[in-house]
Structure formats: C-alpha cells, structure tokens
Amino acid sequence: MSINFEYGISKILCEKKAREYRCIPISINRGKISIAISEGVAMDIFTRINEIFNELGFVDKGYVYLSDNEIERLINTYYSIELDNPQVGAQINSFKKLRDIEGLYDYIIKKSNLLSASDIHILYENEYFIIRLRIRGKLKTLTILDKDLGESLIRIIKVSSNIEISRIRSPKDARFKYTLLNQEIDMRVSIVNTIENEKISVRILNPDNVPVNLKDLGISFEEEEIIRRTLRLNSGFVLVCGPTGSGKSTTLRCLLNEINDGLRHIISIEDPIEYTMSGITQIQIDETKEGSFKESLKSIVRQDPDVIYIGEIRDYESADIATKASLTGHLVFSTLHTRSSVSAIERIVNLGIDSASLVSSINLIINQRLAGVLCDECKQERIYEGEDIKELNLTNGQKIWEPLGCEKCNYSGYYKNVPIMDIVVFTDTTRECILRGEIPKIKNHKIKEKIALMLSKGEIELKEALKYLWY
C-alpha cells in the first residue's frame, strides 16, 4: 500500500508513544490529521490514541489501517535523529535552507563517524532521499532530503570516488579517503540502480570504531582463555563461522592482532581489504585478472609465512591450501558462511577435502552470532503476551524490554554489539567422534542458552532473541 507520508509530521507524537500504541501520524490536510494505526487494534488502545491526539489539539482525524510490520517500518524510517535531537535538526535544517550541499555532505560523514556508524545508506522513496546510518548493526534515519538535494549529494559522492557522474545504469564500486581529526579514513562506496533512482551505500572503515584485541570483543574470561590456548599453538586450522553480519571478520582481526608480536610472519589474502594492520602482509585480490585468487593462494605459501589468513573459504583451492598448510607447520585462520560447526565441516568436505585430513588439521571452530545489547538509559519495559517459548525460557506475562533510542546510545537503542559464541575445541576425542560419523552430536546449545539468559536479564529484545531460535 502506498502511503503519502509528510516528513516531519511524525514529530507531533513522541517515538515512545508511537511504539507503545503502534501508530504514527502521516499527514495533515486542512487541519485534518491522518494517522496510521495497526490492523485489529483493540478498542481500549484505539480510544487512548483518540484521546492522545485530542490532547495534542487534533479533533478532526482520519485513520489508515496497516499491518504491524508496516507500522514498525514507518516508525523505524520516519523517526529520525534530525527530529529527535534539536541540535542536529538545527544544523541540518541550516544546510537545507542554504542549499549548502558541500556543507551537508561533510556534516553527514562527520556525524556518522561521531555516532560510530559503520555505513551510510542513501535510498530514494516517495519523492524523498532517506539518509540512514547503520549504528551497532541497526539502521537509524539521520535525515530525509528532497529530490534535488539528494541527487546533489549523490553527485558529490561520485566525484569524491572518481565515478563518472553520467553513469547511472550499472553497478559501481569505488573507494575514497576522507580526513577526520587529522586521520585519513577509507570510505568504500557501492552504487546500484533501482526502479526509481540510485541506491548508495558508503562503508566507513574507521579502525577506531571496531574492536582491536580479544579483550575488546566483550566475550567472557573463560572464552578468552580457551581461544588464547589455541593461539599459542604453532600450527593448525582456526575457523570462524556464522551467517553474514555475525562479526566474523572483526573476530578474526582481533585474533590476528593477538598474535602479531613481530616474531612471526603473518600474511593475509582478502577480498576486499577493509582495515590495514601494521606488521601483517596483506594481499588485495583483483578479480578483474583471471586466476587472481588461485594464483595469490599459491604464492602466499612461497612467502615463508608462519601464520596465514584466508579471508574466506570459498572453493576447493582455498580449502585445500588451508588444510595442507595447517598440517605442515602453519597456523591458518579463515571464515566460512555457515550456521553451525557441523555444517562448517560438512561444507568443506563437500568441496572435496578429505575428512580425515580436515579433522586432523582443525584446532578450533568458533560459531558466532552478533547480538545488540539494549541501552540501559532508554530501554522500555513491556509484558510479553503470547505462547510460551521453551527454548528461550519465556512465559506469557513475563517482563521483557525493547529498544527506544537516546543521545547516550546514539539513537540506536543499543549500547553495544557482542558476539555470542559457541566454541568447539578439537581434542583427540572430538576428532575420533567425528571420524566415526557422529558429527551431529556437536550442537549449538551454548548460543541458545546465552541468548535466553540475556533475554531474561533484559539485555536484548525479544525480536533479537528470536533470530537465533532455530540455529
């Protein structure tokens, strides 16, 4: 359903009440306010919504009934940092009124970095360009621009990235550097063509905004010690697995920094290189050249490495080199896009690697997810109404918490992201078990247990916990 949404109207009702009553004002015409509310809304809630808008001075009202998901999307999209924070709003409005696109461009990048955003998204929708920031894994709208300003912003990003302005019909990838506080920050740009316009994604590769060492990850002391014992070994295979967005690359970066003592030659092969690491030989893959990945893989073992990092196990060649190198005196690290330790082993075996060689080479598998920890300052309480969820120890009537957003958490609703790990250490007993065909006995119970505990303590929201229920 197409909604004629007027940006700024949402400010009439505070975000907390919008979330509580599942409603959002969308437009005003000749004094009549249109309000989107949830389908099947209970009569007492409907009455309360009427009272709230009467108190706000709106007697003439019209209602648009939408699904819960659509109401959630509207709230998440149109309650912006610009509207929440008067200082930010005043600054952005000044740029808008003056049509100062260069000033707005600089402000968006600097504010994104200040809010520890990892990405800037620019999306065209309903005649507006929506500027959204990914803060601690969640998207939050910074501001919304009219079509002319939005297209001007895209042009200045293209110029910064040396992308031809006139090309709008093919995907484009580029990079540029931006100076922040006397430090050059890499910005990775991706542009794709959509039905109505172009979609821009800018990755802010500021090393100061991500964990650097194992202790910075936020895992338990026991988990740190298990991992450190493996890192003291001189050979073997360490695999970090999990779905896209689970923090695998960040964890690997911390592991490499942990062993980067200057006594061992560490070499990596990545596509792309996101963060440069001092003391590590990093190889960027150039896929425009035929055989680049395979040739780079072959070359790294001839560079006298002690430690090898392969960005991702993607085919037989990468799996074969990782396995053989780990069996011949090298410590090898890599990632794999799988949901469990079991599927990680099965995936590599299916690539053509001998199961006995693989199991003999692996020292450790870290299966992880990334969970957003709620901000204690602004999280809001509600009573869970629904069927009991045994796996999460959740019962009807139990207290749970939801995100809201405030200045302390950069309007994300979350204090930080933490990896939830299930660590499998490969002992001789474990290897014998797997070789007997008992791989399915390795389960991901620890992830579910940790998620259930965090939910009961009010550290994560139910929606976040449910994402991990079936892993």
C-alpha positions in Angstrom: 0.0 0.0 0.0 1.4 3.4 -1.0 1.5 5.9 1.9 1.5 9.7 1.2 3.9 10.5 4.1 4.8 14.0 5.0 8.3 14.1 6.6 8.3 15.9 9.9 4.7 15.1 10.8 5.8 12.2 12.9 7.3 14.7 15.4 3.8 15.5 16.6 3.8 12.3 18.5 6.8 11.2 20.5 8.5 8.0 19.4 7.9 6.3 22.7 4.2 6.6 22.4 4.2 5.7 18.7 5.9 2.4 19.6 3.7 1.8 22.6 0.4 2.4 20.8 1.6 1.1 17.3 0.6 4.3 15.5 2.2 7.2 13.6 0.9 10.5 12.2 1.5 10.6 8.4 0.0 13.8 7.0 -2.2 16.9 7.7 -4.6 18.4 5.2 -6.7 21.5 6.1 -6.4 20.7 9.8 -7.3 17.1 9.5 -4.6 14.7 10.6 -4.2 11.2 9.1 -2.9 8.6 11.4 -1.6 5.1 10.5 -2.6 2.5 13.1 -2.2 -1.2 13.4 -4.9 -3.5 11.9 -7.1 -5.2 14.5 -6.2 -2.6 17.2 -8.0 -3.3 20.5 -10.8 -0.8 21.3 -9.2 0.4 24.5 -6.0 1.2 22.6 -8.0 2.9 19.8 -9.8 5.0 22.4 -6.4 6.0 24.0 -5.0 7.0 20.6 -8.0 9.2 20.1 -7.5 10.9 23.5 -3.8 11.5 22.9 -4.4 13.3 19.6 -7.3 15.3 21.2 -4.9 16.4 23.8 -2.5 17.4 21.1 -5.2 19.6 19.6 -6.3 17.4 16.7 -10.0 16.8 16.8 -10.5 16.1 13.1 -8.8 12.7 12.5 -8.6 10.0 9.8 -7.2 6.6 10.2 -5.2 4.3 7.8 -5.0 0.7 8.9 -1.8 -1.1 8.2 -0.1 -4.3 9.3 2.1 -4.4 12.3 5.2 -4.8 10.1 4.3 -1.7 8.1 3.7 0.3 11.2 7.1 -0.8 12.5 8.8 0.1 9.2 7.2 3.6 9.2 8.3 4.3 12.8 11.8 3.0 12.2 12.1 5.0 9.0 10.5 8.4 9.8 11.5 9.0 13.4 14.9 10.4 12.6 17.9 11.7 14.6 17.2 15.1 13.0 13.8 15.2 14.6 14.9 13.6 17.9 17.9 15.9 18.5 17.2 19.7 18.3 20.9 20.5 17.8 21.3 18.1 14.9 18.0 19.2 13.5 19.0 22.9 13.6 22.3 22.2 11.9 20.8 20.0 9.1 17.9 22.5 8.5 20.5 25.3 8.1 22.2 23.3 5.3 18.9 22.6 3.7 17.7 26.2 3.7 21.0 27.4 2.2 21.1 24.5 -0.3 24.7 24.0 1.0 25.3 20.5 -0.4 29.0 20.5 0.4 28.4 21.5 4.0 25.7 18.9 4.3 28.0 16.2 2.8 30.7 17.0 5.3 28.3 17.1 8.1 26.7 13.7 7.3 30.1 12.0 7.1 31.4 13.6 10.3 28.2 13.0 12.2 28.1 9.4 11.0 31.6 8.8 12.3 30.8 10.6 15.6 27.8 8.2 16.1 30.1 5.2 15.4 28.1 4.3 12.3 29.6 1.6 10.1 27.6 2.5 7.0 25.7 5.4 5.3 22.7 4.4 3.2 21.0 6.7 0.7 17.7 5.4 -0.6 15.1 7.1 -2.8 11.5 6.6 -1.7 8.2 8.5 -2.2 10.0 11.5 -3.8 12.5 11.8 -0.9 16.0 10.6 -0.4 16.3 8.9 3.0 19.7 9.1 4.7 20.1 6.1 7.1 23.0 5.1 9.3 23.9 1.6 10.5 24.7 2.1 14.2 25.6 -1.0 16.1 24.1 -3.2 13.5 20.7 -1.4 13.2 19.6 1.2 10.7 18.6 4.6 12.0 17.4 7.5 9.8 19.6 10.6 10.1 17.5 12.9 7.9 15.4 13.0 4.7 16.2 15.2 1.7 14.2 16.5 -1.2 14.9 15.0 -4.6 17.2 17.9 -5.8 19.3 17.8 -2.6 19.5 14.1 -2.6 20.7 13.9 -6.2 23.3 16.6 -5.5 24.6 14.6 -2.5 24.9 11.5 -4.8 26.9 13.6 -7.3 29.4 14.9 -4.7 29.9 11.3 -3.5 30.6 10.2 -7.1 33.1 13.0 -7.6 34.9 12.1 -4.4 35.0 8.4 -5.6 36.1 9.3 -9.2 32.9 7.7 -10.5 31.6 9.1 -13.8 28.5 11.2 -12.9 26.5 10.4 -16.0 26.7 6.6 -15.5 23.5 5.6 -13.7 22.6 2.2 -15.3 25.3 -0.1 -14.0 26.5 -1.1 -10.5 29.7 0.7 -9.4 32.2 0.1 -6.6 34.8 2.6 -5.6 36.8 4.0 -2.6 37.9 7.4 -1.4 39.7 8.8 1.6 38.2 11.3 3.9 40.2 13.2 6.6 38.7 13.1 10.1 40.6 14.7 13.0 43.9 14.6 11.0 43.3 10.9 10.3 42.6 9.5 6.8 39.6 7.2 6.8 38.9 4.8 4.0 35.3 5.1 2.6 34.1 2.2 0.4 31.3 3.1 -2.0 28.7 0.9 -3.7 26.1 2.3 -6.1 23.3 0.2 -7.7 20.4 1.3 -10.0 16.9 0.8 -8.6 13.5 1.1 -10.1 13.2 4.8 -9.3 16.7 6.1 -8.8 20.1 5.0 -7.4 20.9 3.4 -4.1 24.1 4.4 -2.4 26.0 2.5 0.4 29.1 4.0 1.9 31.1 1.8 4.3 33.1 3.9 6.9 36.3 2.0 7.6 37.4 3.7 10.7 39.6 1.3 12.7 38.9 3.3 15.9 35.2 2.2 15.8 35.7 -1.5 15.9 37.3 -3.9 18.5 41.1 -4.4 18.1 42.0 -7.0 20.6 40.4 -10.2 22.0 39.6 -8.4 25.3 37.7 -5.7 23.4 35.2 -8.2 21.9 33.1 -8.4 25.1 33.2 -12.2 25.5 33.7 -14.0 28.8 37.0 -14.6 30.5 36.6 -18.3 30.1 36.1 -17.9 26.3 39.1 -15.6 26.1 41.3 -18.3 27.7 40.1 -21.1 25.5 40.9 -19.1 22.4 44.3 -17.9 23.8 45.3 -21.5 24.4 44.7 -22.3 20.7 46.6 -19.1 19.6 49.7 -20.4 21.4 50.0 -23.3 19.1 52.4 -23.1 16.1 50.2 -24.9 13.6 46.6 -25.9 12.9 43.4 -24.5 11.5 41.1 -22.0 13.3 37.8 -21.4 11.6 35.3 -18.7 12.5 31.8 -19.4 11.1 28.4 -17.8 11.1 26.0 -16.1 8.7 26.6 -12.8 7.0 26.8 -9.9 9.5 27.7 -12.1 12.5 31.1 -10.3 13.1 33.4 -13.0 11.8 35.9 -10.6 10.2 36.1 -8.5 13.3 36.7 -11.5 15.4 39.5 -12.7 13.0 41.1 -9.2 13.1 41.2 -9.4 16.9 42.7 -12.9 16.8 45.5 -11.8 14.4 46.3 -8.7 16.5 46.6 -11.0 19.5 49.4 -13.0 17.9 51.0 -10.1 16.0 54.1 -9.9 18.1 56.7 -9.2 15.4 58.3 -12.7 15.8 56.1 -14.4 13.2 55.5 -13.6 9.5 51.7 -13.1 9.1 50.3 -12.9 5.6 46.7 -12.5 4.6 44.7 -12.7 1.4 41.5 -10.7 1.4 38.7 -9.5 -0.9 38.4 -6.7 -0.1 40.9 -5.4 2.5 38.8 -3.5 4.9 41.3 -2.5 7.6 45.1 -2.2 7.2 47.0 -4.0 10.0 50.6 -3.0 10.8 53.1 -5.8 10.7 50.9 -8.0 8.5 51.4 -8.6 4.8 48.0 -8.0 3.3 47.2 -9.1 -0.3 44.3 -7.5 -2.1 42.5 -9.8 -4.6 42.0 -8.3 -8.0 39.1 -10.3 -9.5 39.4 -8.4 -12.8 42.5 -10.5 -13.5 41.9 -14.1 -14.5 43.0 -16.6 -11.9 43.9 -13.9 -9.4 42.6 -15.6 -6.3 44.1 -19.0 -7.1 47.4 -17.5 -8.1 47.5 -15.5 -4.9 46.7 -18.5 -2.8 49.6 -20.4 -4.4 52.0 -17.5 -3.9 51.4 -17.0 -0.2 52.8 -20.4 0.8 56.1 -19.5 -1.0 56.4 -16.3 1.1 57.7 -18.2 4.2 54.7 -17.4 6.4 54.2 -18.6 9.9 50.6 -17.5 10.0 48.2 -17.5 7.0 44.8 -15.7 7.0 42.5 -16.5 4.1 39.5 -14.1 4.2 37.0 -16.8 3.3 36.9 -20.5 2.4 35.1 -20.2 -0.9 36.2 -23.1 -3.1 38.3 -26.3 -3.3 41.6 -24.4 -3.8 41.2 -22.2 -0.7 40.1 -25.2 1.4 42.9 -27.4 0.1 45.6 -24.8 0.8 44.2 -24.0 4.3 44.1 -27.7 5.2 47.6 -28.6 3.8 49.3 -25.5 5.2 47.8 -26.2 8.7 49.2 -29.8 8.5 52.7 -28.6 7.5 53.5 -26.3 10.4 51.5 -23.2 9.7 48.8 -21.6 11.8 45.9 -20.9 9.5 42.8 -18.7 10.0 39.7 -18.3 7.9 35.9 -17.7 7.8 33.0 -19.6 6.4 29.4 -18.6 5.9 27.6 -21.4 7.8 25.1 -21.6 10.6 26.8 -24.2 12.7 30.1 -26.1 13.4 28.5 -29.2 11.9 27.7 -27.5 8.6 31.2 -25.9 8.5 32.8 -29.4 8.5 30.3 -30.8 6.0 30.7 -27.8 3.7 34.5 -28.1 3.5 34.3 -31.9 3.0 31.7 -31.3 0.2 34.3 -29.1 -1.5 36.4 -32.2 -2.0 38.6 -32.2 1.1 39.4 -35.5 2.7 37.5 -35.6 6.0 40.4 -37.3 7.9 42.8 -34.6 6.8 40.4 -31.8 7.6 39.5 -33.1 11.1 43.2 -33.6 11.9 44.0 -30.0 10.9 41.3 -28.2 12.8 42.2 -26.9 16.3 39.1 -24.7 16.9 35.8 -23.7 15.4 34.1 -20.5 16.6 30.5 -20.4 15.6 29.1 -17.0 16.4 26.2 -14.5 16.1 26.2 -10.8 16.9 23.7 -9.5 19.4 22.8 -5.9 20.2 22.8 -5.1 23.9 20.0 -2.7 24.9 20.8 0.7 26.2 20.0 0.9 30.0 19.2 4.6 29.8 16.3 4.3 27.3 15.1 0.7 27.0 11.4 0.4 27.7 9.6 -2.4 29.6 6.6 -4.3 28.4 4.8 -7.5 29.4 5.1 -10.4 27.0 1.7 -11.7 25.7 1.9 -14.8 23.7 2.6 -18.5 23.7 5.4 -19.8 25.9 8.8 -20.2 24.1 10.5 -23.1 25.8 13.9 -22.6 24.1 14.1 -19.0 25.5 12.6 -19.9 28.9 9.9 -17.3 28.1 6.4 -17.5 29.5 3.3 -15.4 29.0 3.2 -12.5 31.4 7.0 -12.3 31.7 8.7 -8.8 31.7 10.7 -8.1 28.6 12.5 -5.0 27.2 12.5 -3.1 23.9 14.9 -0.5 22.4 13.9 3.1 22.0 16.9 5.4 21.4 18.5 8.3 23.2 21.6 10.5 23.0 23.7 8.2 25.1 23.3 5.3 22.6 23.4 7.5 19.5 19.7 7.0 19.0 20.2 3.3 18.1 18.5 1.9 21.3 21.6 -0.3 21.8 24.7 0.1 24.0 27.0 -2.2 22.0 27.2 -5.4 19.9 28.7 -8.5 21.4 29.5 -11.8 19.7 27.6 -14.8 21.1 30.0 -17.7 20.6 29.8 -21.5 20.6 33.4 -22.6 20.7 34.3 -26.2 19.7 37.8 -27.3 20.7 39.1 -30.2 18.7 40.6 -32.7 21.0 41.7 -36.3 20.0 38.4 -37.5 21.5 36.4 -35.0 19.4 38.3 -36.0 16.2 37.7 -39.7 16.8 34.0 -39.0 17.4 33.7 -37.1 14.1 35.6 -39.7 12.1 33.1 -42.3 13.4 30.4 -40.3 11.7 29.0 -38.7 14.9 29.3 -35.1 13.7 25.6 -34.4 14.5 26.4 -34.6 18.2 28.1 -31.2 18.0 25.2 -28.9 18.6 24.8 -25.1 19.1 23.3 -25.3 22.6 25.5 -22.6 24.0 24.3 -19.9 21.7 20.6 -20.6 22.6 21.5 -20.7 26.3 23.3 -17.4 26.2 20.5 -15.7 24.3 17.9 -17.0 26.7 19.9 -15.7 29.7 20.4 -12.3 28.1 16.7 -12.0 27.3 15.8 -12.8 31.0 18.2 -10.2 32.2 16.8 -7.5 29.9 20.0 -7.2 27.9 18.4 -8.0 24.5 15.0 -7.6 22.9 12.7 -10.5 22.0 13.0 -9.8 18.3 16.8 -10.2 18.6 16.5 -13.4 20.6 14.0 -15.0 18.1 16.6 -14.6 15.3 18.7 -17.2 17.0 16.0 -19.6 18.0 16.4 -22.0 15.1 20.2 -22.0 14.8 
